[in-house]
Amino acid sequence: MRRDVFQAIADPTRREIIQLLARQPLTINAVADNFDISRPAISRHVRILTECGLLVIRKEGRERFCQADLRKLKQVSDWTDRYKKFWTKKLDDLEDFLAT
């Protein structure tokens, strides 16, 4: 099943994982050490983020390193920009109305 970036960022734990890995690549165990949830739960979150294209996993020997790939977040930025423009215009119109 292919997931999209919106599904990935819908969960606060996944958003925290992205933020953590945006600073530096970490092993899955190192990621799990930053959370109070089980290692299998972290693995599921990492799998979803990988399926969405927000994480890349590379193997070095026996270790698997997770690295953030934030290019997919542009989809979210583009989508929210449309609404930002809409609400900015609405608030500007309200300001003009209140000024008169």
DSSP file (Angstrom, degrees, kcal/mol; ACC not computed):
  #  RESIDUE AA STRUCTURE BP1 BP2  ACC     N-H-->O    O-->H-N    N-H-->O    O-->H-N    TCO  KAPPA ALPHA  PHI   PSI    X-CA   Y-CA   Z-CA
    1    1 A M              0   0    0      0, 0.0     2,-0.6     0, 0.0    50,-0.0   0.000 360.0 360.0 360.0 125.7    0.0    0.0    0.0
    2    2 A R        -     0   0    0     50,-0.0     2,-0.2     0, 0.0    50,-0.1  -0.787 360.0-162.7 -91.3 125.1    1.4    3.4   -1.0
    3    3 A R        -     0   0    0     -2,-0.6     2,-0.2    45,-0.2     0, 0.0  -0.590  10.7-126.9-100.6 165.1    0.8    6.1    1.5
    4    4 A D    >>  -     0   0    0     -2,-0.2     4,-1.5     1,-0.1     3,-0.6  -0.693  26.0-105.2-111.9 170.4    1.0    9.8    1.0
    5    5 A V  H 3> S+     0   0    0      1,-0.2     4,-2.1    -2,-0.2     5,-0.2   0.789 116.5  61.1 -63.5 -29.9    2.9   12.5    2.8
    6    6 A F  H 3> S+     0   0    0      1,-0.2     4,-0.7     2,-0.2    -1,-0.2   0.878 103.4  50.2 -67.2 -36.8   -0.3   13.8    4.5
    7    7 A Q  H <4 S+     0   0    0     -3,-0.6     3,-0.5     1,-0.2     4,-0.4   0.885 109.2  53.7 -64.6 -38.1   -0.8   10.4    6.2
    8    8 A A  H >< S+     0   0    0     -4,-1.5     3,-0.8     1,-0.2    -2,-0.2   0.929 111.7  41.4 -64.3 -45.8    2.7   10.5    7.4
    9    9 A I  H 3< S+     0   0    0     -4,-2.1    -1,-0.2     1,-0.2    -2,-0.2   0.512  93.9  83.6 -84.9  -2.0    2.5   13.9    9.1
   10   10 A A  T 3< S+     0   0    0     -4,-0.7    -1,-0.2    -3,-0.5    -2,-0.2   0.759  81.5  71.6 -69.1 -23.1   -0.9   13.3   10.5
   11   11 A D  S <> S-     0   0    0     -3,-0.8     4,-2.0    -4,-0.4     5,-0.2  -0.819  74.7-146.0 -99.6 129.2    0.6   11.5   13.5
   12   12 A P  H  > S+     0   0    0      0, 0.0     4,-2.1     0, 0.0     5,-0.1   0.841  99.6  54.9 -63.2 -33.4    2.5   13.5   16.1
   13   13 A T  H  > S+     0   0    0      2,-0.2     4,-2.3     1,-0.2     5,-0.1   0.919 108.2  48.7 -65.7 -41.7    5.0   10.8   16.7
   14   14 A R  H  > S+     0   0    0      1,-0.2     4,-2.4     2,-0.2    -1,-0.2   0.883 109.0  53.3 -65.7 -36.7    5.9   10.6   13.1
   15   15 A R  H  X S+     0   0    0     -4,-2.0     4,-2.3     1,-0.2    -1,-0.2   0.905 109.6  48.8 -63.2 -39.4    6.3   14.4   13.0
   16   16 A E  H  X S+     0   0    0     -4,-2.1     4,-2.5     2,-0.2    -2,-0.2   0.887 109.5  52.1 -66.3 -38.7    8.7   14.1   15.9
   17   17 A I  H  X S+     0   0    0     -4,-2.3     4,-2.7     2,-0.2     5,-0.2   0.926 109.6  49.4 -62.9 -44.0   10.7   11.4   14.1
   18   18 A I  H  X S+     0   0    0     -4,-2.4     4,-1.5     1,-0.2    -2,-0.2   0.931 111.8  48.6 -59.5 -46.0   11.0   13.6   11.0
   19   19 A Q  H  X S+     0   0    0     -4,-2.3     4,-0.6     1,-0.2    -1,-0.2   0.908 112.5  48.6 -61.5 -42.6   12.2   16.5   13.2
   20   20 A L  H >X S+     0   0    0     -4,-2.5     4,-0.9     1,-0.2     3,-0.8   0.922 114.7  44.0 -62.5 -46.1   14.7   14.2   14.9
   21   21 A L  H 3< S+     0   0    0     -4,-2.7    47,-1.0     1,-0.2    -1,-0.2   0.634  98.6  71.8 -79.8 -13.6   16.1   12.8   11.7
   22   22 A A  H 3< S+     0   0    0     -4,-1.5    -1,-0.2    -5,-0.2    -2,-0.2   0.781 100.2  49.0 -68.4 -24.9   16.2   16.1    9.9
   23   23 A R  H << S-     0   0    0     -3,-0.8    -2,-0.2    -4,-0.6    -1,-0.2   0.878 130.5 -20.3 -80.2 -40.7   19.2   16.9   12.2
   24   24 A Q  S  < S-     0   0    0     -4,-0.9    -1,-0.3    42,-0.0     2,-0.1  -0.972  70.2 -94.0-165.8 150.2   21.1   13.8   11.6
   25   25 A P        -     0   0    0      0, 0.0     2,-0.3     0, 0.0    42,-0.2  -0.468  46.7-178.6 -68.2 142.7   20.8   10.2   10.4
   26   26 A L  E     -A   66   0A   0     40,-1.8    40,-3.7    -2,-0.1     2,-0.1  -0.954  29.7-106.0-138.7 156.9   20.2    7.7   13.3
   27   27 A T  E  >  -A   65   0A   0     -2,-0.3     4,-2.2    38,-0.3    38,-0.2  -0.401  39.3-109.0 -73.1 162.7   19.7    3.9   13.6
   28   28 A I  H  > S+     0   0    0     36,-1.0     4,-2.7     1,-0.2     5,-0.2   0.887 121.9  53.2 -61.5 -38.0   16.2    2.8   14.4
   29   29 A N  H  > S+     0   0    0      2,-0.2     4,-1.7     1,-0.2    -1,-0.2   0.899 108.0  49.9 -63.8 -39.5   17.3    1.9   17.9
   30   30 A A  H  4 S+     0   0    0      2,-0.2     4,-0.4     1,-0.2    -2,-0.2   0.876 111.1  49.6 -66.4 -36.5   18.7    5.4   18.4
   31   31 A V  H >< S+     0   0    0     -4,-2.2     3,-1.8     1,-0.2    -2,-0.2   0.948 109.4  51.7 -63.1 -47.8   15.4    6.8   17.2
   32   32 A A  H >< S+     0   0    0     -4,-2.7     3,-1.9     1,-0.3     5,-0.3   0.817  97.8  66.9 -60.6 -31.9   13.5    4.5   19.6
   33   33 A D  T 3< S+     0   0    0     -4,-1.7    -1,-0.3     1,-0.3    -2,-0.2   0.689  95.0  59.1 -62.8 -17.2   15.6    5.8   22.5
   34   34 A N  T <  S+     0   0    0     -3,-1.8     2,-0.3    -4,-0.4    -1,-0.3   0.418 102.8  61.4 -91.0   1.2   14.0    9.2   22.1
   35   35 A F  S <  S-     0   0    0     -3,-1.9     7,-0.0     2,-0.2     4,-0.0  -0.908  72.3-134.7-131.8 155.0   10.5    7.9   22.7
   36   36 A D  S    S+     0   0    0     -2,-0.3     2,-0.3     2,-0.0    -3,-0.1  -0.129  79.3  91.4 -97.7  35.4    8.5    6.2   25.4
   37   37 A I  S    S-     0   0    0     -5,-0.3    -2,-0.2     1,-0.1     5,-0.0  -0.820  85.8 -79.4-124.0 167.7    6.9    3.7   23.0
   38   38 A S     >  -     0   0    0     -2,-0.3     4,-2.0     1,-0.1     5,-0.2  -0.166  32.8-118.1 -67.9 157.3    8.0    0.3   22.0
   39   39 A R  H  > S+     0   0    0      1,-0.2     4,-2.5     2,-0.2     5,-0.2   0.895 115.9  54.1 -60.4 -42.6   10.7   -0.5   19.4
   40   40 A P  H  > S+     0   0    0      0, 0.0     4,-2.0     0, 0.0    -1,-0.2   0.874 106.9  52.1 -61.4 -34.6    8.1   -2.3   17.2
   41   41 A A  H  > S+     0   0    0      2,-0.2     4,-2.1     1,-0.2    -2,-0.2   0.917 109.8  48.3 -66.2 -41.7    5.9    0.8   17.3
   42   42 A I  H  X S+     0   0    0     -4,-2.0     4,-2.8     1,-0.2     5,-0.2   0.909 109.0  54.3 -62.9 -41.1    8.8    3.0   16.2
   43   43 A S  H  X S+     0   0    0     -4,-2.5     4,-2.4     1,-0.2    -1,-0.2   0.887 107.3  50.4 -60.5 -39.4    9.5    0.5   13.4
   44   44 A R  H  X S+     0   0    0     -4,-2.0     4,-2.3     2,-0.2    -1,-0.2   0.921 111.2  48.1 -64.6 -43.3    6.0    0.8   12.2
   45   45 A H  H  X S+     0   0    0     -4,-2.1     4,-2.5     1,-0.2    -2,-0.2   0.919 112.1  49.5 -62.4 -42.9    6.2    4.6   12.2
   46   46 A V  H  X S+     0   0    0     -4,-2.8     4,-2.3     1,-0.2    -2,-0.2   0.898 109.2  52.5 -63.1 -40.5    9.5    4.4   10.3
   47   47 A R  H  X S+     0   0    0     -4,-2.4     4,-2.7     2,-0.2    -1,-0.2   0.926 110.1  47.7 -61.5 -44.5    8.0    2.0    7.8
   48   48 A I  H  X S+     0   0    0     -4,-2.3     4,-1.8     1,-0.2    -2,-0.2   0.923 112.1  49.3 -62.9 -44.3    5.2    4.4    7.1
   49   49 A L  H  <>S+     0   0    0     -4,-2.5     5,-2.4     1,-0.2     6,-1.1   0.868 112.1  49.2 -63.3 -35.7    7.5    7.4    6.7
   50   50 A T  H ><5S+     0   0    0     -4,-2.3     3,-1.1     4,-0.2    -2,-0.2   0.913 108.6  52.1 -69.0 -43.2    9.7    5.3    4.4
   51   51 A E  H 3<5S+     0   0    0     -4,-2.7    -2,-0.2     1,-0.3    -1,-0.2   0.826 109.7  51.0 -61.6 -31.0    6.6    4.3    2.3
   52   52 A C  T 3<5S-     0   0    0     -4,-1.8    -1,-0.3    -5,-0.2    -2,-0.2   0.548 116.5-115.5 -83.9  -7.7    5.7    8.0    2.0
   53   53 A G  T < 5S+     0   0    0     -3,-1.1    19,-0.3    -4,-0.4    -3,-0.2   0.624  86.3 113.6  84.4  13.2    9.2    8.9    0.8
   54   54 A L  S   <S+     0   0    0     -5,-2.4    15,-3.0    -6,-0.2     2,-0.4   0.638  75.7  41.6 -91.0 -15.2   10.0   11.0    3.9
   55   55 A L  E     -B   68   0A   0     -6,-1.1     2,-0.4    13,-0.3    13,-0.2  -0.963  63.6-158.5-129.5 149.1   12.8    8.7    5.1
   56   56 A V  E     -B   67   0A   0     11,-2.6    11,-2.3    -2,-0.4     2,-0.5  -0.991  11.1-153.4-122.4 134.6   15.5    6.8    3.4
   57   57 A I  E     -B   66   0A   0     -2,-0.4     2,-0.4     9,-0.2     9,-0.2  -0.932  13.6-177.4-111.0 128.4   17.0    3.7    5.1
   58   58 A R  E     -B   65   0A   0      7,-2.5     7,-3.2    -2,-0.5     2,-0.4  -0.961  20.0-130.7-124.4 145.1   20.6    2.7    4.2
   59   59 A K  E     +B   64   0A   0     -2,-0.4     2,-0.4     5,-0.2     5,-0.2  -0.767  20.0 179.7 -96.2 135.9   22.5   -0.2    5.5
   60   60 A E  E >   -B   63   0A   0      3,-2.6     3,-2.0    -2,-0.4     2,-0.3  -0.903  69.1 -54.9-130.7 103.0   26.0    0.0    6.9
   61   61 A G  T 3  S-     0   0    0     -2,-0.4    -2,-0.0     1,-0.3     0, 0.0  -0.504 121.2 -19.3  64.0-123.5   27.1   -3.4    8.0
   62   62 A R  T 3  S+     0   0    0     -2,-0.3    -1,-0.3    -3,-0.1     2,-0.2   0.539 121.6  91.3 -92.0  -7.8   24.5   -4.7   10.4
   63   63 A E  E <   - B   0  60A   0     -3,-2.0    -3,-2.6   -36,-0.0     2,-0.5  -0.609  62.1-150.1 -92.0 148.2   23.1   -1.3   11.1
   64   64 A R  E     - B   0  59A   0     -2,-0.2   -36,-1.0    -5,-0.2     2,-0.4  -0.976  15.3-158.2-115.7 118.2   20.2    0.4    9.4
   65   65 A F  E     -AB  27  58A   0     -7,-3.2    -7,-2.5    -2,-0.5     2,-0.4  -0.808   3.8-148.5-100.2 135.6   20.4    4.2    9.4
   66   66 A C  E     -AB  26  57A   0    -40,-3.7   -40,-1.8    -2,-0.4     2,-0.4  -0.848  16.4-176.8-101.4 136.4   17.3    6.3    8.8
   67   67 A Q  E     - B   0  56A   0    -11,-2.3   -11,-2.6    -2,-0.4     2,-0.2  -1.000  25.8-118.1-135.5 135.3   17.8    9.7    7.1
   68   68 A A  E     - B   0  55A   0    -47,-1.0     2,-0.4    -2,-0.4   -13,-0.3  -0.460  18.5-167.6 -71.9 140.8   15.1   12.3    6.5
   69   69 A D    >   +     0   0    0    -15,-3.0     3,-0.7    -2,-0.2     4,-0.1  -0.877   8.5 179.8-126.8  96.2   14.3   13.3    2.9
   70   70 A L  G >   +     0   0    0     -2,-0.4     3,-1.3     1,-0.2     4,-0.3   0.385  53.8  98.5 -86.0   3.5   12.2   16.4    3.3
   71   71 A R  G >  S+     0   0    0      1,-0.3     3,-1.6     2,-0.2     4,-0.2   0.847  77.3  61.3 -60.9 -32.8   11.6   17.1   -0.4
   72   72 A K  G X> S+     0   0    0     -3,-0.7     3,-1.6   -19,-0.3     4,-0.5   0.737  87.0  74.2 -66.7 -21.4    8.1   15.4   -0.2
   73   73 A L  H <> S+     0   0    0     -3,-1.3     4,-2.2     1,-0.3     3,-0.3   0.675  76.5  78.5 -67.2 -13.9    7.1   18.1    2.3
   74   74 A K  H <> S+     0   0    0     -3,-1.6     4,-3.1    -4,-0.3    -1,-0.3   0.848  85.6  60.9 -60.5 -32.7    6.9   20.5   -0.6
   75   75 A Q  H <> S+     0   0    0     -3,-1.6     4,-2.0    -4,-0.2    -1,-0.2   0.909 106.5  45.3 -59.0 -41.6    3.5   18.9   -1.4
   76   76 A V  H  X S+     0   0    0     -4,-0.5     4,-2.6    -3,-0.3     5,-0.2   0.909 112.8  50.5 -68.2 -42.8    2.3   20.0    2.0
   77   77 A S  H  X S+     0   0    0     -4,-2.2     4,-2.1     1,-0.2    -2,-0.2   0.923 110.9  48.4 -61.6 -45.4    3.7   23.5    1.6
   78   78 A D  H  X S+     0   0    0     -4,-3.1     4,-1.1     1,-0.2    -1,-0.2   0.906 112.8  48.6 -61.5 -41.9    2.1   23.9   -1.8
   79   79 A W  H  X S+     0   0    0     -4,-2.0     4,-0.8    -5,-0.2     3,-0.4   0.917 113.4  45.5 -66.3 -44.4   -1.3   22.7   -0.5
   80   80 A T  H  X S+     0   0    0     -4,-2.6     4,-2.2     1,-0.2    -1,-0.2   0.807 102.7  66.3 -71.8 -28.0   -1.2   25.0    2.6
   81   81 A D  H  X S+     0   0    0     -4,-2.1     4,-2.4     1,-0.2    -1,-0.2   0.870  95.2  57.6 -60.3 -35.9   -0.1   28.0    0.5
   82   82 A R  H  X S+     0   0    0     -4,-1.1     4,-1.7    -3,-0.4    -1,-0.2   0.917 111.0  41.9 -60.4 -41.7   -3.4   28.0   -1.4
   83   83 A Y  H  X S+     0   0    0     -4,-0.8     4,-2.8     2,-0.2     5,-0.2   0.816 109.6  57.9 -76.8 -30.9   -5.3   28.4    1.9
   84   84 A K  H  X S+     0   0    0     -4,-2.2     4,-2.4     2,-0.2    -2,-0.2   0.933 108.1  47.0 -62.3 -45.0   -2.8   30.9    3.2
   85   85 A K  H  X S+     0   0    0     -4,-2.4     4,-2.1     2,-0.2    -2,-0.2   0.911 112.3  51.0 -62.0 -42.8   -3.5   33.1    0.2
   86   86 A F  H  X S+     0   0    0     -4,-1.7     4,-2.2    -5,-0.2    -2,-0.2   0.950 114.4  41.8 -59.7 -51.3   -7.3   32.7    0.7
   87   87 A W  H  X S+     0   0    0     -4,-2.8     4,-2.6     1,-0.2     5,-0.2   0.831 110.8  56.4 -71.3 -31.3   -7.2   33.6    4.4
   88   88 A T  H  X S+     0   0    0     -4,-2.4     4,-2.4    -5,-0.2    -1,-0.2   0.928 109.7  46.5 -62.9 -43.6   -4.8   36.5    3.9
   89   89 A K  H  X S+     0   0    0     -4,-2.1     4,-2.7     2,-0.2    -2,-0.2   0.925 112.1  50.8 -63.8 -44.0   -7.2   38.0    1.3
   90   90 A K  H  X S+     0   0    0     -4,-2.2     4,-2.2     1,-0.2    -2,-0.2   0.919 112.6  45.8 -60.8 -43.3  -10.2   37.4    3.6
   91   91 A L  H  X S+     0   0    0     -4,-2.6     4,-2.5     2,-0.2    -1,-0.2   0.872 111.7  51.8 -69.6 -35.9   -8.4   39.1    6.5
   92   92 A D  H  X S+     0   0    0     -4,-2.4     4,-2.3    -5,-0.2    -2,-0.2   0.915 110.2  49.4 -63.8 -41.6   -7.3   42.0    4.3
   93   93 A D  H  X S+     0   0    0     -4,-2.7     4,-2.3     2,-0.2    -2,-0.2   0.897 110.9  50.0 -63.0 -40.3  -10.9   42.5    3.2
   94   94 A L  H  X S+     0   0    0     -4,-2.2     4,-2.7     2,-0.2     5,-0.2   0.911 109.3  51.3 -64.0 -42.7  -12.0   42.4    6.8
   95   95 A E  H  X S+     0   0    0     -4,-2.5     4,-1.7     1,-0.2    -2,-0.2   0.916 110.7  48.3 -60.1 -43.9   -9.4   45.0    7.8
   96   96 A D  H  X S+     0   0    0     -4,-2.3     4,-0.9     2,-0.2    -1,-0.2   0.902 112.0  49.9 -63.2 -41.2  -10.6   47.3    4.9
   97   97 A F  H >< S+     0   0    0     -4,-2.3     3,-0.7     1,-0.2    -2,-0.2   0.920 111.8  47.2 -63.4 -45.2  -14.2   46.8    6.0
   98   98 A L  H 3< S+     0   0    0     -4,-2.7    -1,-0.2     1,-0.2    -2,-0.2   0.787 106.8  58.5 -69.0 -27.2  -13.4   47.7    9.6
   99   99 A A  H 3<        0   0    0     -4,-1.7    -1,-0.2     1,-0.2    -2,-0.2   0.741 360.0 360.0 -73.2 -23.0  -11.4   50.7    8.6
  100  100 A T    <<        0   0    0     -4,-0.9    -1,-0.2    -3,-0.7    -2,-0.2   0.464 360.0 360.0 -92.4 360.0  -14.4   52.3    6.8
